[in-house]
Amino acid sequence: MDAREQQAGEKRVREHLIDPLTRLGLVKPSGMTVAQFKVMQDELCGKLAYMTDLNLQALAEQVRSMPSGKSKDRFPIAAKVLGWAAQIQAPADDASPLFRAVFGGALGKAAMAEDFAPELLAHLRSHRVWPREYDVRQIRERSVEAKRRITRMIESEQRGGVVSGEDQRLRAARVQAAEKCRRIVAIVENGGAA
């Protein structure tokens, strides 16, 4: 996302999320100063700029139905709003600092070299936390199984056998995920520039 797209996205967040909720009367979270609340709103605009108008409107509806505070008149904290936003429309993988850090570090380098990057990407997408040692073992096992299925599929094709649609989708999805991983690594290597 370039600077112009980011600015347009931030304007959309303000228009479809922040302003409507403020007009409804949701006020700053208790324990937060007015200045801190403004910083939180600006941060939400920056972090949610990737979202579409419709998804921002859906998020506003969800926030409206789940306000904070004893009187249920407070804007939820940014962490909650960001969590709900990710459920509605997850940010692009290459925009996530977590994904960039993982693929830019030792784990990502190992995943690329040992060909378990697609499964690592899938894990990050579903959990959005740094994989623990146990998680990495499970990711590697899923990779071995996926590669085994693909090898059997290729052997079957070479013998003239019919390959199931599910196996074809697995192979295509794995190729696509591997390319996405390569793009994330390239972004990291270029200092964050897409």
Secondary structure, 3 states (H helix, E strand, C coil): CCHHHHHHHHHHHHHHHHHHHHHCCCECCCCCCHHHHHHHHHHHHHHCCCCCHHHHHHHHHHHHHCCECCCCCECCCHHHHHHHHHHHCCCCHHHCHHHHHHHHCHHHHHHHHHCCHHHHHHHHHHHCCCCCHHHHHHHHHHHHHHHHHHHHHHHHHHCCCCCCHHHHHHHHHHHHHHHHHHHHHHHHHCCCCC
